[in-house]
Amino acid sequence: MPIYEYRCSRCGQEFQKLVYGQTAVACPSCQSPEVRRTLSIFGIRGGSAPVASEGAGGTCCGAGGCGCH
């Protein structure tokens, strides 16, 4: 159940929403269903501090704490 970031096409409000399956999403400010999911990064925990994911080309945790090394 991921948390997605959205932007309302009507009023421009940016917000996050926990989404279950194909749940319809509406803007919390103006209630418009005209929302767009935006690109966002996700964080993973590696070692003692959260680290942003760098995708396929980078290191996943830097310190090896997540077991990827």
TINU-16022 format. One record per residue: residue in one letter; x, y, z of N, C-alpha, C in turn; residue number from 1. Coordinates in Angstrom, 3 decimals, always signed. Layout:
! residues N
(a, (X, Y, Z), (X, Y, Z), (X, Y, Z), NUM)
...
This chain:
! residues 69
(m, (+0.849, -1.177, +0.000), (+0.000, +0.000, +0.000), (+0.892, +1.236, +0.000), 1)
(p, (+1.270, +1.676, -1.169), (+2.205, +2.804, -1.241), (+1.543, +4.150, -1.010), 2)
(i, (+2.368, +5.091, -0.605), (+1.942, +6.486, -0.507), (+2.402, +7.163, -1.790), 3)
(y, (+1.470, +7.761, -2.518), (+1.781, +8.446, -3.764), (+1.676, +9.950, -3.571), 4)
(e, (+2.395, +10.687, -4.398), (+2.304, +12.147, -4.414), (+1.462, +12.543, -5.618), 5)
(y, (+0.584, +13.518, -5.416), (-0.334, +13.965, -6.464), (-0.300, +15.474, -6.599), 6)
(r, (-0.758, +15.957, -7.759), (-0.952, +17.386, -8.009), (-2.322, +17.537, -8.651), 7)
(c, (-3.125, +18.443, -8.121), (-4.468, +18.691, -8.631), (-4.377, +19.550, -9.895), 8)
(s, (-5.044, +19.106, -10.958), (-5.049, +19.861, -12.217), (-5.918, +21.112, -12.123), 9)
(r, (-6.875, +21.104, -11.217), (-7.787, +22.243, -11.092), (-7.212, +23.370, -10.243), 10)
(c, (-6.770, +23.059, -9.015), (-6.317, +24.132, -8.115), (-4.803, +24.159, -7.881), 11)
(g, (-4.071, +23.138, -8.349), (-2.620, +23.122, -8.202), (-2.108, +22.578, -6.881), 12)
(q, (-2.999, +22.178, -5.995), (-2.610, +21.637, -4.685), (-1.766, +20.378, -4.870), 13)
(e, (-0.660, +20.272, -4.118), (+0.150, +19.067, -4.101), (-0.109, +18.365, -2.780), 14)
(f, (-0.271, +17.028, -2.841), (-0.585, +16.276, -1.631), (-0.128, +14.837, -1.774), 15)
(q, (-0.091, +14.135, -0.635), (+0.254, +12.715, -0.600), (-0.973, +11.934, -0.176), 16)
(k, (-1.075, +10.699, -0.659), (-2.240, +9.879, -0.335), (-1.818, +8.418, -0.258), 17)
(l, (-2.226, +7.738, +0.802), (-2.035, +6.301, +0.932), (-3.110, +5.644, +0.086), 18)
(v, (-2.713, +4.823, -0.882), (-3.654, +4.270, -1.857), (-3.770, +2.765, -1.688), 19)
(y, (-4.991, +2.290, -1.577), (-5.295, +0.866, -1.503), (-5.864, +0.421, -2.844), 20)
(g, (-5.130, -0.427, -3.581), (-5.621, -0.938, -4.861), (-5.913, +0.155, -5.863), 21)
(q, (-7.103, +0.127, -6.448), (-7.505, +1.096, -7.467), (-8.410, +2.183, -6.887), 22)
(t, (-8.153, +2.595, -5.665), (-8.942, +3.624, -4.995), (-8.917, +4.930, -5.778), 23)
(a, (-10.084, +5.543, -5.980), (-10.167, +6.840, -6.640), (-9.583, +7.910, -5.714), 24)
(v, (-8.853, +8.843, -6.291), (-8.207, +9.897, -5.513), (-8.794, +11.244, -5.911), 25)
(a, (-9.117, +12.061, -4.917), (-9.628, +13.413, -5.151), (-8.774, +14.396, -4.354), 26)
(c, (-8.698, +15.609, -4.840), (-7.937, +16.657, -4.182), (-8.557, +16.980, -2.818), 27)
(p, (-7.754, +17.014, -1.750), (-8.300, +17.335, -0.434), (-8.709, +18.800, -0.294), 28)
(s, (-8.206, +19.664, -1.174), (-8.504, +21.083, -1.102), (-9.810, +21.442, -1.813), 29)
(c, (-9.955, +20.984, -3.081), (-11.137, +21.373, -3.866), (-12.041, +20.196, -4.230), 30)
(q, (-11.670, +18.992, -3.798), (-12.435, +17.761, -4.038), (-12.483, +17.329, -5.504), 31)
(s, (-11.680, +17.918, -6.371), (-11.662, +17.566, -7.786), (-11.030, +16.186, -7.990), 32)
(p, (-11.614, +15.364, -8.854), (-10.998, +14.079, -9.188), (-9.913, +14.223, -10.267), 33)
(e, (-9.683, +15.442, -10.740), (-8.690, +15.702, -11.783), (-7.310, +15.857, -11.165), 34)
(v, (-6.735, +14.747, -10.712), (-5.419, +14.752, -10.086), (-4.468, +13.910, -10.910), 35)
(r, (-3.188, +14.239, -10.800), (-2.141, +13.535, -11.515), (-1.101, +13.055, -10.525), 36)
(r, (-0.711, +11.805, -10.645), (+0.352, +11.292, -9.796), (+1.666, +11.867, -10.294), 37)
(t, (+2.512, +12.331, -9.373), (+3.785, +12.940, -9.747), (+4.933, +11.992, -9.430), 38)
(l, (+6.050, +12.236, -10.060), (+7.244, +11.438, -9.846), (+7.821, +11.766, -8.476), 39)
(s, (+8.149, +10.740, -7.727), (+8.764, +10.961, -6.424), (+9.803, +9.887, -6.186), 40)
(i, (+10.749, +10.177, -5.293), (+11.752, +9.185, -4.932), (+11.285, +8.490, -3.669), 41)
(f, (+11.863, +7.364, -3.384), (+11.524, +6.688, -2.146), (+12.793, +6.483, -1.349), 42)
(g, (+12.629, +6.323, -0.059), (+13.774, +6.129, +0.812), (+13.858, +4.698, +1.273), 43)
(i, (+15.066, +4.240, +1.515), (+15.279, +2.920, +2.095), (+16.171, +3.101, +3.309), 44)
(r, (+16.103, +2.195, +4.212), (+16.918, +2.296, +5.406), (+18.182, +1.465, +5.206), 45)
(g, (+19.316, +2.101, +5.406), (+20.598, +1.425, +5.279), (+21.496, +1.849, +6.415), 46)
(g, (+21.888, +0.940, +7.225), (+22.707, +1.303, +8.379), (+21.849, +1.990, +9.426), 47)
(s, (+22.257, +3.173, +9.848), (+21.525, +3.861, +10.902), (+20.708, +5.048, +10.410), 48)
(a, (+20.820, +5.410, +9.127), (+20.098, +6.571, +8.624), (+19.390, +6.227, +7.314), 49)
(p, (+18.199, +6.797, +7.074), (+17.517, +6.567, +5.803), (+18.328, +7.148, +4.644), 50)
(v, (+18.309, +6.451, +3.513), (+19.040, +6.876, +2.329), (+18.081, +6.861, +1.159), 51)
(a, (+18.083, +7.911, +0.340), (+17.213, +7.946, -0.833), (+17.706, +6.946, -1.857), 52)
(s, (+16.795, +6.263, -2.514), (+17.136, +5.304, -3.547), (+17.713, +6.024, -4.755), 53)
(e, (+18.742, +5.441, -5.347), (+19.359, +6.044, -6.515), (+19.051, +5.274, -7.784), 54)
(g, (+18.221, +4.278, -7.741), (+17.877, +3.535, -8.937), (+18.922, +2.504, -9.303), 55)
(a, (+18.867, +2.032, -10.529), (+19.665, +0.912, -10.969), (+21.161, +1.196, -11.025), 56)
(g, (+21.591, +2.396, -11.322), (+23.013, +2.649, -11.502), (+23.775, +2.930, -10.249), 57)
(g, (+23.124, +3.334, -9.173), (+23.825, +3.745, -7.974), (+23.883, +2.643, -6.929), 58)
(t, (+24.413, +3.008, -5.784), (+24.455, +2.057, -4.688), (+23.125, +2.125, -3.951), 59)
(c, (+22.713, +1.009, -3.400), (+21.395, +1.002, -2.778), (+21.427, +1.497, -1.337), 60)
(c, (+22.544, +1.337, -0.638), (+22.539, +1.787, +0.748), (+23.864, +2.423, +1.170), 61)
(g, (+24.880, +2.298, +0.375), (+26.149, +2.939, +0.686), (+26.996, +2.188, +1.696), 62)
(a, (+26.393, +1.782, +2.816), (+27.163, +1.141, +3.877), (+27.023, -0.364, +3.882), 63)
(g, (+26.174, -0.922, +3.048), (+25.992, -2.365, +3.025), (+25.054, -2.882, +4.088), 64)
(g, (+24.388, -2.015, +4.815), (+23.493, -2.429, +5.888), (+22.230, -3.110, +5.439), 65)
(c, (+21.856, -2.961, +4.169), (+20.597, -3.546, +3.703), (+20.792, -4.952, +3.147), 66)
(g, (+22.048, -5.431, +3.068), (+22.301, -6.770, +2.570), (+22.504, -6.843, +1.065), 67)
(c, (+22.609, -5.719, +0.390), (+22.764, -5.750, -1.067), (+24.210, -5.936, -1.490), 68)
(h, (+25.154, -5.838, -0.597), (+26.580, -5.959, -0.955), (+27.124, -7.280, -0.486), 69)
